[in-house]
Amino acid sequence: MAITSFGGLGPGSQPVEEDGGELQYMEMPNGMRAFARPILPEKEEVAGLRAALDVLSAVADSLAAFSSGRSNAVHDLAGLDNANLALVDQVLGEGEMSVICGDDVQAQESVLAGVWRIRRSGPDGRLASDTIEVGAFPSAVMAEAFAGSRDSLAAPPVYPAGVFNAPPLIAEINDHIGRTGPGVEPHVINLSLLPHTEKDLAFLDKLLGQGPVVVLSRGYGNCRVTTTGTRDVWWVRFYNSTEALILNTIEVTALPEVVSAAPEDIADSHGRLLEILEVYR
C-alpha cells in the first residue's frame, strides 16, 4: 500500500496567493531551558567552607523528605559569612522562575527545581532575612498572596458601555472560588478562545483587583502569573519572544500548575544536588 506524505506545515510551506499575499503565522515561544549543572569550584577551593556544605546537605535531606501536602522546609542562611554564602549562591544558581511579593519579599528558584531562595527586606530596604525553602512554591509568598483579598465578586447593577461577555464570567468565577483546595483541579477560563472586547478585559481586571504577587517564568517563552485581589483567582499570560500575548487565562485555583515544581522534578533535584555534593566529600 502506498503511503501518501503530507507537505510541511508552518511558515513557507503554503503556496503564495495570486495577489502575492502569504499566510502569516504568529511566532510561538522558543528557547526552552534545560538543567545546566553549575560551574563549581575545585574541592581544594572550598576548604574552610563547611558551613555552606552543611546547609546544602540539609537542603538535600529536605528534598529527599519532600512530599505533596507537607510544609516547606526552611533553611536560614543568617549565620553564613560572605565566603560561605558565595558557595551557596554558586551551587544554587538562578533558575527559570522569579517571584515578587509586595514590597518586601523576593523569591528566586534555583537551578534545582523546588529549591527557592527567599529574601525579605525591612522597612529601611535592607536585607532582613535570607533563607532557602524546599517545596513546590515558596510558603513565604503564599502566606501573603491573598491576604486581605475578597471572597467573591460583586456584579454591578449596571455594566459599563462596551462590556458584553464579562457578566457570565463573574458568575463562573464565583461558582469556583469556594471549590479550591488540595487535589482540586484548577478551573481555567481561556480568554484567548472566548469572544470579548477590550472593555470586557479592562472591566474584569478592575473588578478582580490587583494582588501582591508577580511571577515570571522563562522556562518556555515567557509566562507571567499574577494574583488578583480576589481569593484564589490568578491571571496567567503567555507571551512569545516578541512580547505578543498568545494565551490569556484566568485560573481559579490555590496555585497554578505552571508555577509549581512537580514532585518528579523535585526528586530529580535531590539526585542532582547529591551529585554536586559528592565532589566535595
C-alpha positions in Angstrom: 0.0 0.0 0.0 1.4 3.4 -0.9 1.7 5.9 1.8 1.0 9.4 1.0 3.0 12.0 2.8 1.7 15.4 3.5 3.7 18.6 2.9 5.2 20.6 5.7 3.4 22.9 7.9 4.4 26.3 9.1 5.9 29.4 7.5 7.0 28.9 3.9 5.0 25.7 3.5 1.9 27.1 1.9 1.7 28.4 -1.7 1.7 32.2 -2.2 -1.7 33.6 -3.3 -2.2 35.1 -6.7 -2.3 38.6 -5.2 1.1 38.0 -3.6 -0.3 37.5 0.0 1.1 34.9 2.3 -0.4 33.1 5.2 1.1 34.7 8.3 2.0 32.6 11.5 2.3 34.1 14.9 5.7 33.3 16.4 5.5 30.9 19.2 7.6 30.7 22.4 11.1 29.2 21.9 14.3 28.6 23.8 13.1 26.1 26.4 15.6 25.9 29.2 17.1 22.7 30.5 19.0 21.9 33.6 22.6 23.2 33.4 25.0 22.0 36.0 26.6 25.0 37.6 30.3 25.7 37.2 31.7 24.7 40.6 35.0 25.4 42.4 37.5 22.7 42.8 37.5 20.6 46.0 40.5 22.3 47.4 38.9 25.7 46.9 36.1 25.0 49.3 38.4 24.2 52.3 37.0 26.0 55.3 33.5 26.4 53.8 32.0 23.6 55.9 29.0 25.8 56.9 27.9 26.2 53.3 28.3 22.5 52.7 26.3 21.6 55.8 23.4 23.9 54.6 23.5 22.3 51.2 23.5 18.8 52.7 20.5 19.8 54.8 18.7 21.0 51.7 19.4 17.6 50.0 17.8 15.9 53.1 14.8 18.2 52.7 14.5 17.3 49.0 14.6 13.6 49.9 11.9 14.1 52.5 9.6 16.2 50.3 6.0 15.0 49.7 3.0 16.9 48.4 1.0 18.5 51.2 4.0 18.6 53.6 5.1 22.0 54.9 8.1 23.5 53.1 11.5 23.0 54.8 13.2 26.3 55.6 16.9 26.8 56.0 18.2 30.0 57.4 21.4 31.5 55.9 21.8 34.2 58.6 24.9 32.6 60.1 26.9 32.2 57.0 29.8 34.6 56.2 30.3 36.0 52.7 32.6 33.2 51.5 30.1 30.5 52.6 27.2 32.5 51.0 29.1 32.8 47.8 29.4 29.0 47.6 25.7 28.6 48.2 25.0 31.1 45.5 27.3 29.3 43.1 25.7 25.9 43.7 22.1 27.0 43.6 22.4 29.5 40.7 19.3 31.1 39.2 16.6 29.0 37.7 13.7 29.9 35.4 11.3 31.4 37.9 11.4 34.7 39.7 8.8 36.0 42.2 8.0 39.4 43.7 5.6 39.6 46.6 4.7 43.1 47.7 7.4 45.5 48.6 9.4 43.2 50.9 9.6 39.6 49.6 11.5 38.3 46.6 12.0 34.7 45.7 14.2 33.1 43.1 14.0 29.5 42.0 17.5 27.9 41.9 18.7 25.7 39.0 17.3 22.9 41.2 13.5 22.7 40.8 11.8 23.1 44.2 14.7 24.9 45.8 13.9 28.6 46.4 16.0 31.5 47.7 13.8 33.8 49.7 15.0 37.3 50.6 12.9 39.6 52.8 13.7 43.3 53.2 12.9 45.5 56.2 11.2 48.9 56.2 14.6 50.6 55.5 15.1 48.4 52.4 17.9 46.4 53.9 18.1 42.7 53.9 16.1 41.4 56.9 16.2 37.6 56.2 17.8 35.2 53.7 16.5 31.7 53.6 16.2 28.6 51.4 12.8 26.9 51.1 12.3 23.4 49.7 8.8 22.9 48.3 6.6 23.2 45.2 6.3 27.0 45.8 7.5 29.4 48.5 5.3 29.4 51.5 6.6 32.9 52.4 4.9 34.1 49.2 1.7 32.0 49.6 1.2 33.4 53.1 0.8 36.9 51.6 -0.6 36.0 48.2 -4.3 36.6 49.1 -4.0 38.4 52.4 -6.9 40.8 52.6 -8.5 39.6 49.4 -12.2 39.5 48.8 -14.1 36.1 48.8 -16.3 36.8 45.8 -17.0 39.2 43.0 -20.0 41.6 43.3 -21.7 42.2 40.0 -22.6 45.9 39.4 -26.3 46.8 38.8 -25.4 48.4 35.5 -22.4 47.4 33.3 -20.3 50.0 31.5 -20.8 50.5 27.8 -18.9 48.0 25.7 -18.9 45.3 28.3 -20.7 42.3 26.8 -19.2 39.0 27.8 -17.8 39.7 31.3 -21.1 39.2 33.2 -21.3 35.4 32.8 -17.7 35.1 33.7 -18.3 36.8 37.1 -20.9 34.0 38.0 -18.5 31.3 36.7 -15.6 32.7 38.8 -17.8 33.0 42.0 -19.0 29.4 41.5 -15.5 28.0 41.6 -13.8 30.2 44.3 -15.3 28.0 47.0 -14.1 24.8 45.4 -10.3 25.3 45.5 -8.0 23.2 47.7 -5.6 20.3 47.7 -6.4 17.7 45.0 -8.9 20.0 43.2 -8.2 20.6 39.5 -7.8 24.3 38.6 -10.7 25.9 36.8 -9.3 27.7 33.7 -11.1 30.3 31.7 -9.3 30.7 28.4 -10.0 34.3 27.4 -8.0 33.7 24.2 -10.7 31.4 22.9 -13.7 33.4 24.2 -15.2 36.4 22.4 -14.6 39.5 24.3 -13.8 43.2 23.9 -11.0 45.3 25.3 -13.6 46.8 27.6 -14.5 43.3 28.9 -10.9 42.7 29.8 -10.5 46.1 31.4 -13.7 45.6 33.4 -12.6 42.2 34.7 -9.2 43.4 35.6 -10.6 46.3 37.7 -13.3 44.1 39.3 -10.8 41.3 40.2 -8.4 43.8 41.6 -4.6 43.7 41.9 -2.8 41.2 44.2 0.8 41.5 45.6 2.4 38.6 43.7 4.0 38.7 40.3 5.7 35.5 38.9 7.9 35.5 35.8 8.7 32.1 34.4 11.1 31.8 31.5 11.1 28.1 31.1 9.4 28.1 27.7 8.9 31.6 26.2 7.7 34.0 28.9 4.8 33.3 31.3 3.6 35.9 33.7 1.4 34.9 36.6 -0.2 37.5 38.9 -2.5 37.2 41.9 -5.7 39.3 41.9 -7.5 40.9 44.8 -10.0 38.0 44.7 -9.2 34.8 46.7 -7.6 32.0 44.6 -8.0 33.9 41.3 -4.9 34.3 39.1 -4.1 35.8 35.8 -1.9 33.5 33.7 -0.5 35.1 30.5 1.9 33.6 27.9 4.0 35.7 25.6 6.1 34.8 22.6 9.7 36.1 22.1 8.3 39.3 20.5 6.2 40.0 23.6 3.0 39.3 21.8 0.3 37.8 24.1 -0.5 34.4 22.8 -2.5 32.9 25.7 -4.5 34.8 28.3 -6.3 32.9 31.0 -7.9 33.3 34.4 -7.3 30.4 36.8 -9.3 29.7 39.9 -7.0 27.5 42.0 -4.9 27.5 45.1 -1.8 27.6 42.9 -1.4 27.4 39.1 0.5 24.3 38.0 2.7 26.4 35.7 4.5 28.0 38.8 4.5 24.8 40.9 7.5 22.5 41.0 6.4 19.0 40.1 7.2 16.1 42.6 9.2 14.3 39.9 11.3 17.4 39.3 12.0 17.8 43.0 13.1 14.2 43.1 15.5 14.9 40.2 16.8 17.9 42.1 17.7 15.6 45.0 19.8 13.4 42.8 21.5 16.4 41.2 22.4 18.0 44.4 23.8 14.7 45.8 26.0 14.5 42.7 27.3 18.0 43.3 28.0 17.4 47.0 29.8 14.1 46.2 32.6 16.2 44.6 33.4 17.7 48.0 33.3 14.5 50.1 
